[in-house]
């Protein structure tokens, strides 16, 4: 079977940790921030883990 190319759009958005977990950024943190509370904006800044079938698909796209 031929080698798979890395999906560059996914590679720019996703980071894989040393243990193999997939980390992503959270949505809603770019604009219209005035009406969002400090706590909400602080939580948006943190990264989130991806799990399940979606993680499997992302790993395939990254060639991991």
C-alpha positions as CSV (number, residue, x, y, z in Angstrom):
1,X,0.0,0.0,0.0
2,X,1.4,3.5,-0.8
3,X,2.3,6.0,1.8
4,X,-0.4,8.5,2.8
5,X,0.2,12.2,2.6
6,X,-0.2,14.3,5.7
7,X,-3.4,16.5,5.6
8,X,-1.8,19.9,6.1
9,X,-5.0,21.6,7.2
10,X,-5.3,19.1,10.0
11,X,-1.6,19.3,10.9
12,X,-1.8,23.1,11.4
13,X,-4.7,22.8,13.8
14,X,-3.9,19.6,15.8
15,X,-1.0,18.7,18.1
16,X,-0.2,15.1,19.2
17,X,1.3,14.7,22.7
18,X,4.2,12.4,23.6
19,X,1.6,9.9,25.0
20,X,-0.4,10.0,21.8
21,X,-3.3,12.2,22.9
22,X,-4.7,14.6,20.3
23,X,-5.0,18.2,21.4
24,X,-7.1,20.9,19.7
25,X,-7.9,24.5,20.2
26,X,-11.4,25.6,21.3
27,X,-13.8,27.6,19.1
28,X,-15.4,31.0,19.8
29,X,-12.2,32.9,20.9
30,X,-11.6,35.3,18.0
31,X,-14.2,38.0,18.0
32,X,-17.2,39.4,19.8
33,X,-15.4,39.0,23.1
34,X,-16.9,41.9,24.9
35,X,-20.1,40.1,25.9
36,X,-18.3,36.9,27.0
37,X,-17.4,36.6,30.6
38,X,-13.7,36.5,31.8
39,X,-14.2,32.9,32.9
40,X,-15.6,31.9,29.6
41,X,-12.8,33.5,27.7
42,X,-10.3,31.9,30.0
43,X,-11.8,28.4,29.3
44,X,-11.8,29.1,25.5
45,X,-8.0,29.7,25.7
46,X,-7.3,26.2,27.0
47,X,-6.8,23.2,24.8
48,X,-9.1,20.2,24.6
49,X,-8.5,16.6,23.9
50,X,-10.1,14.7,21.0
51,X,-11.3,11.1,21.6
52,X,-13.2,8.3,20.0
53,X,-13.8,7.8,16.3
54,X,-12.8,11.4,15.5
55,X,-9.4,10.9,17.0
56,X,-8.9,7.8,14.9
57,X,-9.8,9.8,11.7
58,X,-7.4,12.6,12.7
59,X,-4.6,10.2,13.3
60,X,-5.2,8.7,9.9
61,X,-5.1,12.3,8.4
62,X,-1.8,13.0,10.2
63,X,-0.2,9.7,9.3
64,X,0.4,8.8,12.9
